[in-house]
Amino acid sequence: MGNKINPLGFRLGFTQNHCSLWFEERDYSEDLREDERIYNCIENYAQHIKRSINSSYGGITRIEILKQTKYISVNIYIAFVDLFIGQEKKKIKKPDEEIKQKLTDEEIKQQLKKEVQNVLRKEVQDVLVQNMLNSVNRELVLSLEKVKKPYREPKILAEYIALQLKERVEIRKIMKKAIQLAEKADVKGVKIKMKGRLNGIERARKESAIQGIVPLQTLRAKIDYCYYAVQTVYGVLGIKIWIFV
């Protein structure tokens, strides 16, 4: 039998880093629970935004935690900023007509981008940080970063596939479209596997597709991996995605 290993853990120290960095000699379990509370708080906030705007994308690709003696730094990488802002999107101020005449299109875009970041930061400070303060016992430093190419991230690609599965789109068509989205994000290779009662048939089966090269045994290869479970009317389906960037 073959031994299956997580591609991210397999490459720790080579092309992958830990998502949570800290050192504890005495109370390791408490720090571990603290990490779990931070992840749960951010995930609950993302789920709340999804329900409020009726979206199928969570928008958060990954979360990085760095713990120091006096503070905890949390970096949140966001794929779709508009979804994460939620109802605060209405508060974005657009430039006046007089200002638009003096600025170029590129400068207007940069000004709107800064305004979106300010609104997003305020939304997080007002809601997310207040909830997270109850989960940590140190000063909290939160930073947000936008992912330039969302479909380069396996989690976003998995969320897209999950949405199509819930709408009962044909399996091969879903994988073909997902591969096309990944290729537009300039990836070197992508591999997709799905397993379960696909298309609602009685017997569980698995389907897979691959495009480009995905060297899973090469430690120097930068491989991003994601496992995503989606609940459908005919059971739970599992999605695995490998992306060679």
C-alpha beads as a LAMMPS data file, in Angstrom:
LAMMPS data file: protein, C-alpha beads

245 atoms
244 bonds

1 atom types
1 bond types

-500.0 500.0 xlo xhi
-500.0 500.0 ylo yhi
-500.0 500.0 zlo zhi

Masses

1 110.0

Atoms # bond

1 1 1 0.000 0.000 0.000
2 1 1 1.137 3.526 -0.733
3 1 1 1.716 5.961 2.102
4 1 1 -0.205 9.201 1.541
5 1 1 1.260 12.381 3.014
6 1 1 0.062 15.970 3.073
7 1 1 1.983 17.899 0.356
8 1 1 2.252 20.978 2.597
9 1 1 3.719 19.149 5.594
10 1 1 6.002 17.188 3.269
11 1 1 7.629 20.457 2.123
12 1 1 7.991 22.244 5.468
13 1 1 11.434 23.816 5.584
14 1 1 11.822 23.696 1.798
15 1 1 9.087 25.689 0.036
16 1 1 6.446 25.826 2.802
17 1 1 6.391 27.619 6.146
18 1 1 4.246 27.046 9.207
19 1 1 1.007 29.053 9.283
20 1 1 1.466 29.655 13.024
21 1 1 4.867 30.573 14.490
22 1 1 5.450 30.625 18.258
23 1 1 7.487 28.929 20.983
24 1 1 6.161 27.699 24.314
25 1 1 7.951 25.603 26.910
26 1 1 5.334 25.309 29.664
27 1 1 1.744 25.528 28.406
28 1 1 1.762 24.269 24.828
29 1 1 -1.883 23.164 24.884
30 1 1 -3.141 26.617 25.894
31 1 1 -1.357 28.276 22.953
32 1 1 -2.780 25.634 20.658
33 1 1 -6.302 26.343 21.911
34 1 1 -5.646 30.053 21.471
35 1 1 -4.781 29.451 17.807
36 1 1 -7.981 27.465 17.385
37 1 1 -10.074 30.283 18.895
38 1 1 -8.492 32.818 16.519
39 1 1 -9.138 30.614 13.469
40 1 1 -12.729 29.947 14.565
41 1 1 -13.428 33.626 15.163
42 1 1 -12.202 34.622 11.694
43 1 1 -14.047 31.717 10.052
44 1 1 -17.303 32.595 11.846
45 1 1 -16.978 36.200 10.686
46 1 1 -16.415 35.054 7.082
47 1 1 -19.460 32.766 7.289
48 1 1 -21.543 35.665 8.634
49 1 1 -20.504 37.841 5.671
50 1 1 -21.351 34.992 3.243
51 1 1 -24.858 34.703 4.666
52 1 1 -25.462 38.465 4.802
53 1 1 -24.629 39.032 1.103
54 1 1 -25.760 35.581 -0.087
55 1 1 -22.334 34.654 -1.478
56 1 1 -20.812 31.223 -2.056
57 1 1 -17.200 32.369 -1.580
58 1 1 -15.598 32.764 1.821
59 1 1 -12.916 35.023 0.395
60 1 1 -10.186 34.056 2.901
61 1 1 -7.371 31.998 1.390
62 1 1 -5.138 31.547 4.448
63 1 1 -4.388 32.898 7.923
64 1 1 -0.895 33.363 9.401
65 1 1 -0.240 33.830 13.122
66 1 1 2.976 35.112 14.696
67 1 1 3.177 35.180 18.504
68 1 1 5.641 37.373 20.355
69 1 1 6.040 38.007 24.077
70 1 1 3.774 41.061 24.210
71 1 1 1.617 40.807 21.103
72 1 1 0.056 38.466 18.554
73 1 1 0.254 39.320 14.861
74 1 1 -2.485 37.911 12.605
75 1 1 -2.227 38.203 8.805
76 1 1 -5.386 37.478 6.799
77 1 1 -5.055 36.926 3.048
78 1 1 -8.263 37.858 1.228
79 1 1 -9.183 36.916 -2.338
80 1 1 -12.341 38.985 -2.834
81 1 1 -12.223 42.237 -0.869
82 1 1 -15.745 43.301 -1.909
83 1 1 -17.246 40.164 -0.365
84 1 1 -15.309 40.585 2.864
85 1 1 -16.427 44.197 3.328
86 1 1 -20.066 43.139 3.378
87 1 1 -22.564 45.898 4.128
88 1 1 -19.776 48.451 4.654
89 1 1 -19.352 48.537 0.857
90 1 1 -22.037 51.238 0.698
91 1 1 -19.851 53.594 2.772
92 1 1 -17.081 53.835 0.166
93 1 1 -16.780 57.444 -0.949
94 1 1 -16.285 58.041 -4.658
95 1 1 -14.337 61.067 -5.972
96 1 1 -16.356 64.174 -6.843
97 1 1 -16.788 65.250 -10.461
98 1 1 -14.358 68.167 -10.030
99 1 1 -11.694 65.851 -8.675
100 1 1 -12.295 63.320 -11.461
101 1 1 -11.532 65.957 -14.093
102 1 1 -8.124 66.648 -12.519
103 1 1 -7.142 62.989 -12.096
104 1 1 -6.364 60.279 -14.614
105 1 1 -8.200 56.949 -14.683
106 1 1 -5.267 55.223 -12.988
107 1 1 -5.174 57.790 -10.171
108 1 1 -8.940 57.408 -9.646
109 1 1 -8.512 53.632 -9.383
110 1 1 -5.716 54.067 -6.833
111 1 1 -7.852 56.463 -4.786
112 1 1 -10.790 54.039 -4.796
113 1 1 -8.433 51.212 -3.839
114 1 1 -7.202 53.169 -0.809
115 1 1 -10.780 53.968 0.194
116 1 1 -11.725 50.277 -0.021
117 1 1 -8.760 49.344 2.170
118 1 1 -9.725 51.980 4.751
119 1 1 -13.322 50.754 4.881
120 1 1 -12.174 47.149 5.137
121 1 1 -9.779 47.991 7.959
122 1 1 -12.536 49.844 9.840
123 1 1 -14.965 46.946 9.379
124 1 1 -12.429 44.492 10.778
125 1 1 -11.504 46.733 13.698
126 1 1 -15.151 47.272 14.644
127 1 1 -16.304 43.662 14.393
128 1 1 -13.573 41.086 14.062
129 1 1 -11.007 42.472 16.497
130 1 1 -13.576 42.969 19.252
131 1 1 -14.565 39.322 19.039
132 1 1 -10.960 38.131 18.911
133 1 1 -9.942 40.116 21.994
134 1 1 -11.905 37.658 24.111
135 1 1 -9.853 34.803 22.657
136 1 1 -6.330 36.142 23.323
137 1 1 -4.504 37.440 26.375
138 1 1 -2.001 39.671 24.566
139 1 1 -2.104 42.761 22.376
140 1 1 -3.555 41.938 18.966
141 1 1 -2.086 43.291 15.708
142 1 1 -4.221 42.532 12.655
143 1 1 -3.203 43.054 9.012
144 1 1 -5.056 42.319 5.779
145 1 1 -3.553 41.509 2.405
146 1 1 -5.359 41.103 -0.903
147 1 1 -4.502 38.140 -3.125
148 1 1 -3.878 39.405 -6.659
149 1 1 -4.850 36.170 -8.439
150 1 1 -7.642 34.426 -6.474
151 1 1 -7.866 31.320 -8.662
152 1 1 -4.184 30.655 -8.054
153 1 1 -5.264 29.612 -4.545
154 1 1 -6.582 26.016 -4.222
155 1 1 -9.155 26.949 -1.557
156 1 1 -10.870 29.487 -3.830
157 1 1 -10.825 26.993 -6.696
158 1 1 -12.365 24.362 -4.400
159 1 1 -15.118 26.784 -3.351
160 1 1 -15.926 27.379 -7.026
161 1 1 -16.154 23.612 -7.650
162 1 1 -18.341 23.183 -4.549
163 1 1 -20.751 25.843 -5.835
164 1 1 -21.043 24.067 -9.201
165 1 1 -21.592 20.692 -7.516
166 1 1 -24.465 22.092 -5.458
167 1 1 -26.066 23.304 -8.691
168 1 1 -25.651 19.778 -10.142
169 1 1 -23.472 20.748 -13.076
170 1 1 -21.855 17.852 -14.982
171 1 1 -18.587 16.727 -13.347
172 1 1 -16.319 16.868 -16.396
173 1 1 -17.608 20.304 -17.274
174 1 1 -16.840 21.549 -13.752
175 1 1 -13.258 20.263 -13.790
176 1 1 -12.610 21.650 -17.280
177 1 1 -13.787 25.120 -16.256
178 1 1 -11.801 24.998 -12.989
179 1 1 -8.628 24.095 -14.887
180 1 1 -9.231 26.994 -17.269
181 1 1 -9.562 29.410 -14.339
182 1 1 -6.300 28.102 -12.858
183 1 1 -4.489 28.431 -16.197
184 1 1 -5.590 32.073 -16.485
185 1 1 -3.886 32.639 -13.113
186 1 1 -0.554 31.513 -14.660
187 1 1 -0.039 28.239 -12.807
188 1 1 2.384 25.604 -14.099
189 1 1 0.070 22.700 -13.357
190 1 1 -3.143 21.752 -11.589
191 1 1 -4.566 18.427 -10.423
192 1 1 -8.158 17.914 -9.239
193 1 1 -9.723 14.876 -7.566
194 1 1 -13.335 14.448 -6.487
195 1 1 -14.890 11.509 -4.697
196 1 1 -18.349 10.560 -3.473
197 1 1 -21.812 10.143 -4.945
198 1 1 -21.016 12.297 -7.951
199 1 1 -24.048 13.416 -9.958
200 1 1 -26.234 11.671 -7.354
201 1 1 -25.580 8.089 -8.467
202 1 1 -26.078 5.288 -5.911
203 1 1 -22.493 4.054 -5.865
204 1 1 -19.635 6.326 -4.819
205 1 1 -16.894 6.875 -7.381
206 1 1 -13.991 9.185 -8.026
207 1 1 -13.084 11.491 -10.886
208 1 1 -9.783 13.235 -11.556
209 1 1 -8.253 15.647 -14.037
210 1 1 -4.762 17.023 -14.507
211 1 1 -3.309 19.781 -16.659
212 1 1 0.359 20.672 -16.939
213 1 1 2.930 19.185 -14.569
214 1 1 2.411 18.527 -10.854
215 1 1 5.666 17.075 -9.413
216 1 1 4.430 15.836 -6.023
217 1 1 7.698 13.996 -5.225
218 1 1 9.954 17.020 -5.845
219 1 1 10.576 18.872 -2.582
220 1 1 11.794 22.022 -4.333
221 1 1 8.515 22.303 -6.269
222 1 1 6.134 24.900 -4.802
223 1 1 2.897 22.934 -4.430
224 1 1 -0.261 24.395 -2.886
225 1 1 -2.808 21.865 -1.651
226 1 1 -6.360 21.996 -0.354
227 1 1 -8.941 19.470 0.833
228 1 1 -12.535 20.701 0.808
229 1 1 -15.704 18.843 1.824
230 1 1 -19.011 19.995 0.355
231 1 1 -22.450 19.009 1.649
232 1 1 -24.951 18.231 -1.124
233 1 1 -28.475 16.809 -1.159
234 1 1 -27.071 13.352 -1.950
235 1 1 -24.243 13.298 0.595
236 1 1 -20.810 14.701 1.345
237 1 1 -18.372 15.026 -1.563
238 1 1 -14.624 15.399 -1.125
239 1 1 -12.489 17.704 -3.281
240 1 1 -8.684 17.660 -3.419
241 1 1 -6.694 20.202 -5.404
242 1 1 -2.962 20.414 -6.066
243 1 1 -1.553 23.520 -7.780
244 1 1 2.045 23.827 -8.984
245 1 1 2.984 27.489 -8.896

Bonds

1 1 1 2
2 1 2 3
3 1 3 4
4 1 4 5
5 1 5 6
6 1 6 7
7 1 7 8
8 1 8 9
9 1 9 10
10 1 10 11
11 1 11 12
12 1 12 13
13 1 13 14
14 1 14 15
15 1 15 16
16 1 16 17
17 1 17 18
18 1 18 19
19 1 19 20
20 1 20 21
21 1 21 22
22 1 22 23
23 1 23 24
24 1 24 25
25 1 25 26
26 1 26 27
27 1 27 28
28 1 28 29
29 1 29 30
30 1 30 31
31 1 31 32
32 1 32 33
33 1 33 34
34 1 34 35
35 1 35 36
36 1 36 37
37 1 37 38
38 1 38 39
39 1 39 40
40 1 40 41
41 1 41 42
42 1 42 43
43 1 43 44
44 1 44 45
45 1 45 46
46 1 46 47
47 1 47 48
48 1 48 49
49 1 49 50
50 1 50 51
51 1 51 52
52 1 52 53
53 1 53 54
54 1 54 55
55 1 55 56
56 1 56 57
57 1 57 58
58 1 58 59
59 1 59 60
60 1 60 61
61 1 61 62
62 1 62 63
63 1 63 64
64 1 64 65
65 1 65 66
66 1 66 67
67 1 67 68
68 1 68 69
69 1 69 70
70 1 70 71
71 1 71 72
72 1 72 73
73 1 73 74
74 1 74 75
75 1 75 76
76 1 76 77
77 1 77 78
78 1 78 79
79 1 79 80
80 1 80 81
81 1 81 82
82 1 82 83
83 1 83 84
84 1 84 85
85 1 85 86
86 1 86 87
87 1 87 88
88 1 88 89
89 1 89 90
90 1 90 91
91 1 91 92
92 1 92 93
93 1 93 94
94 1 94 95
95 1 95 96
96 1 96 97
97 1 97 98
98 1 98 99
99 1 99 100
100 1 100 101
101 1 101 102
102 1 102 103
103 1 103 104
104 1 104 105
105 1 105 106
106 1 106 107
107 1 107 108
108 1 108 109
109 1 109 110
110 1 110 111
111 1 111 112
112 1 112 113
113 1 113 114
114 1 114 115
115 1 115 116
116 1 116 117
117 1 117 118
118 1 118 119
119 1 119 120
120 1 120 121
121 1 121 122
122 1 122 123
123 1 123 124
124 1 124 125
125 1 125 126
126 1 126 127
127 1 127 128
128 1 128 129
129 1 129 130
130 1 130 131
131 1 131 132
132 1 132 133
133 1 133 134
134 1 134 135
135 1 135 136
136 1 136 137
137 1 137 138
138 1 138 139
139 1 139 140
140 1 140 141
141 1 141 142
142 1 142 143
143 1 143 144
144 1 144 145
145 1 145 146
146 1 146 147
147 1 147 148
148 1 148 149
149 1 149 150
150 1 150 151
151 1 151 152
152 1 152 153
153 1 153 154
154 1 154 155
155 1 155 156
156 1 156 157
157 1 157 158
158 1 158 159
159 1 159 160
160 1 160 161
161 1 161 162
162 1 162 163
163 1 163 164
164 1 164 165
165 1 165 166
166 1 166 167
167 1 167 168
168 1 168 169
169 1 169 170
170 1 170 171
171 1 171 172
172 1 172 173
173 1 173 174
174 1 174 175
175 1 175 176
176 1 176 177
177 1 177 178
178 1 178 179
179 1 179 180
180 1 180 181
181 1 181 182
182 1 182 183
183 1 183 184
184 1 184 185
185 1 185 186
186 1 186 187
187 1 187 188
188 1 188 189
189 1 189 190
190 1 190 191
191 1 191 192
192 1 192 193
193 1 193 194
194 1 194 195
195 1 195 196
196 1 196 197
197 1 197 198
198 1 198 199
199 1 199 200
200 1 200 201
201 1 201 202
202 1 202 203
203 1 203 204
204 1 204 205
205 1 205 206
206 1 206 207
207 1 207 208
208 1 208 209
209 1 209 210
210 1 210 211
211 1 211 212
212 1 212 213
213 1 213 214
214 1 214 215
215 1 215 216
216 1 216 217
217 1 217 218
218 1 218 219
219 1 219 220
220 1 220 221
221 1 221 222
222 1 222 223
223 1 223 224
224 1 224 225
225 1 225 226
226 1 226 227
227 1 227 228
228 1 228 229
229 1 229 230
230 1 230 231
231 1 231 232
232 1 232 233
233 1 233 234
234 1 234 235
235 1 235 236
236 1 236 237
237 1 237 238
238 1 238 239
239 1 239 240
240 1 240 241
241 1 241 242
242 1 242 243
243 1 243 244
244 1 244 245
